[in-house]
């Protein structure tokens, strides 16, 4: 983008087109060419199951960190209750500590 002179607001173009002073900016049309030129295909294709696993892994990692830092004082059950009532996790599944992958 720098080689093409797309430096952002100071050049008038970047990810967005800054030539107009409108509140809502339009995406720079030349950006799609740059993205397709430098796009890297994923090593493993993303299936719905893989995406679900990756999202859930982040959720479980955060719960483990909460346990280690002492945020969940009464153990994993507290995290399960927070997941069900706070995040809308399905009650039939319990929470992150109730599921084994």
Short mmCIF file of the C-alpha atoms (twelve columns), coordinates in Angstrom:
data_MODEL
# 
_entry.id   MODEL 
# 
loop_
_atom_site.group_PDB 
_atom_site.id 
_atom_site.type_symbol 
_atom_site.label_atom_id 
_atom_site.label_alt_id 
_atom_site.label_comp_id 
_atom_site.label_asym_id 
_atom_site.label_seq_id 
_atom_site.Cartn_x 
_atom_site.Cartn_y 
_atom_site.Cartn_z 
_atom_site.pdbx_PDB_model_num 
ATOM 1   C CA . UNK A 1   0.000   0.000   0.000  1 
ATOM 2   C CA . UNK A 2   2.891   2.336   0.768  1 
ATOM 3   C CA . UNK A 3   4.470   1.676   -2.651 1 
ATOM 4   C CA . UNK A 4   1.149   2.579   -4.278 1 
ATOM 5   C CA . UNK A 5   0.969   5.839   -2.316 1 
ATOM 6   C CA . UNK A 6   -1.931  4.730   -0.141 1 
ATOM 7   C CA . UNK A 7   -0.742  6.327   3.087  1 
ATOM 8   C CA . UNK A 8   -4.094  7.059   4.665  1 
ATOM 9   C CA . UNK A 9   -5.559  10.491  5.335  1 
ATOM 10  C CA . UNK A 10  -2.439  12.447  4.435  1 
ATOM 11  C CA . UNK A 11  -2.474  11.061  0.880  1 
ATOM 12  C CA . UNK A 12  -6.257  10.897  0.556  1 
ATOM 13  C CA . UNK A 13  -6.281  7.129   0.105  1 
ATOM 14  C CA . UNK A 14  -5.604  4.121   2.291  1 
ATOM 15  C CA . UNK A 15  -8.059  1.434   3.322  1 
ATOM 16  C CA . UNK A 16  -10.695 4.121   2.816  1 
ATOM 17  C CA . UNK A 17  -11.095 6.875   0.245  1 
ATOM 18  C CA . UNK A 18  -10.553 10.166  2.091  1 
ATOM 19  C CA . UNK A 19  -11.136 12.511  -0.854 1 
ATOM 20  C CA . UNK A 20  -14.635 13.454  0.313  1 
ATOM 21  C CA . UNK A 21  -15.304 14.868  3.746  1 
ATOM 22  C CA . UNK A 22  -18.333 12.649  4.326  1 
ATOM 23  C CA . UNK A 23  -18.914 11.081  7.714  1 
ATOM 24  C CA . UNK A 24  -19.073 7.556   6.263  1 
ATOM 25  C CA . UNK A 25  -16.045 6.712   4.146  1 
ATOM 26  C CA . UNK A 26  -16.098 4.455   1.117  1 
ATOM 27  C CA . UNK A 27  -13.672 1.543   0.917  1 
ATOM 28  C CA . UNK A 28  -10.827 2.220   -1.494 1 
ATOM 29  C CA . UNK A 29  -11.506 0.216   -4.675 1 
ATOM 30  C CA . UNK A 30  -7.760  -0.297  -5.315 1 
ATOM 31  C CA . UNK A 31  -7.468  -2.083  -1.979 1 
ATOM 32  C CA . UNK A 32  -9.081  -5.257  -3.334 1 
ATOM 33  C CA . UNK A 33  -6.267  -5.589  -5.886 1 
ATOM 34  C CA . UNK A 34  -3.652  -5.312  -3.147 1 
ATOM 35  C CA . UNK A 35  -5.443  -7.860  -0.975 1 
ATOM 36  C CA . UNK A 36  -5.783  -10.410 -3.767 1 
ATOM 37  C CA . UNK A 37  -2.142  -9.948  -4.759 1 
ATOM 38  C CA . UNK A 38  -0.815  -10.648 -1.263 1 
ATOM 39  C CA . UNK A 39  -3.487  -13.065 -0.028 1 
ATOM 40  C CA . UNK A 40  -2.160  -16.240 1.564  1 
ATOM 41  C CA . UNK A 41  -4.399  -19.299 1.336  1 
ATOM 42  C CA . UNK A 42  -5.082  -21.012 4.667  1 
ATOM 43  C CA . UNK A 43  -3.035  -24.121 5.408  1 
ATOM 44  C CA . UNK A 44  -6.131  -26.010 6.517  1 
ATOM 45  C CA . UNK A 45  -9.476  -25.100 4.961  1 
ATOM 46  C CA . UNK A 46  -11.936 -23.681 7.460  1 
ATOM 47  C CA . UNK A 47  -14.918 -25.927 7.979  1 
ATOM 48  C CA . UNK A 48  -17.774 -24.984 10.314 1 
ATOM 49  C CA . UNK A 49  -16.509 -27.564 12.831 1 
ATOM 50  C CA . UNK A 50  -12.980 -26.120 12.737 1 
ATOM 51  C CA . UNK A 51  -14.239 -22.576 13.252 1 
ATOM 52  C CA . UNK A 52  -16.388 -23.763 16.154 1 
ATOM 53  C CA . UNK A 53  -13.414 -25.568 17.703 1 
ATOM 54  C CA . UNK A 54  -11.159 -22.518 17.366 1 
ATOM 55  C CA . UNK A 55  -13.742 -20.209 18.959 1 
ATOM 56  C CA . UNK A 56  -14.440 -22.626 21.778 1 
ATOM 57  C CA . UNK A 57  -10.703 -23.102 22.419 1 
ATOM 58  C CA . UNK A 58  -10.354 -19.364 23.072 1 
ATOM 59  C CA . UNK A 59  -13.285 -19.560 25.441 1 
ATOM 60  C CA . UNK A 60  -11.757 -22.457 27.391 1 
ATOM 61  C CA . UNK A 61  -8.323  -20.776 27.500 1 
ATOM 62  C CA . UNK A 62  -9.866  -17.658 29.010 1 
ATOM 63  C CA . UNK A 63  -11.684 -19.759 31.619 1 
ATOM 64  C CA . UNK A 64  -8.409  -21.464 32.587 1 
ATOM 65  C CA . UNK A 65  -6.718  -18.070 32.944 1 
ATOM 66  C CA . UNK A 66  -9.585  -16.909 35.181 1 
ATOM 67  C CA . UNK A 67  -9.048  -19.975 37.369 1 
ATOM 68  C CA . UNK A 68  -5.280  -19.380 37.551 1 
ATOM 69  C CA . UNK A 69  -5.694  -15.705 38.432 1 
ATOM 70  C CA . UNK A 70  -8.219  -16.461 41.165 1 
ATOM 71  C CA . UNK A 71  -11.097 -14.646 39.466 1 
ATOM 72  C CA . UNK A 72  -13.266 -17.753 39.738 1 
ATOM 73  C CA . UNK A 73  -13.050 -18.194 43.498 1 
ATOM 74  C CA . UNK A 74  -15.475 -21.110 43.803 1 
ATOM 75  C CA . UNK A 75  -13.941 -23.125 40.981 1 
ATOM 76  C CA . UNK A 76  -15.101 -23.983 37.488 1 
ATOM 77  C CA . UNK A 77  -18.778 -24.104 38.455 1 
ATOM 78  C CA . UNK A 78  -18.707 -20.332 38.821 1 
ATOM 79  C CA . UNK A 79  -17.379 -20.049 35.266 1 
ATOM 80  C CA . UNK A 80  -20.094 -22.352 33.972 1 
ATOM 81  C CA . UNK A 81  -22.797 -20.231 35.601 1 
ATOM 82  C CA . UNK A 82  -21.229 -17.087 34.160 1 
ATOM 83  C CA . UNK A 83  -21.075 -18.669 30.712 1 
ATOM 84  C CA . UNK A 84  -24.730 -19.707 30.797 1 
ATOM 85  C CA . UNK A 85  -26.204 -16.508 32.238 1 
ATOM 86  C CA . UNK A 86  -23.648 -13.950 31.077 1 
ATOM 87  C CA . UNK A 87  -22.709 -15.153 27.605 1 
ATOM 88  C CA . UNK A 88  -25.814 -17.081 26.642 1 
ATOM 89  C CA . UNK A 89  -24.011 -20.408 26.541 1 
ATOM 90  C CA . UNK A 90  -26.548 -23.240 26.054 1 
ATOM 91  C CA . UNK A 91  -27.713 -24.379 29.521 1 
ATOM 92  C CA . UNK A 92  -28.042 -27.972 28.323 1 
ATOM 93  C CA . UNK A 93  -24.271 -28.016 27.749 1 
ATOM 94  C CA . UNK A 94  -23.388 -26.491 31.115 1 
ATOM 95  C CA . UNK A 95  -20.345 -24.402 30.374 1 
ATOM 96  C CA . UNK A 96  -16.753 -24.600 29.279 1 
ATOM 97  C CA . UNK A 97  -15.699 -26.939 32.091 1 
ATOM 98  C CA . UNK A 98  -18.617 -29.308 31.464 1 
ATOM 99  C CA . UNK A 99  -17.596 -30.086 27.895 1 
ATOM 100 C CA . UNK A 100 -14.813 -32.472 27.024 1 
ATOM 101 C CA . UNK A 101 -13.493 -32.325 23.483 1 
# 
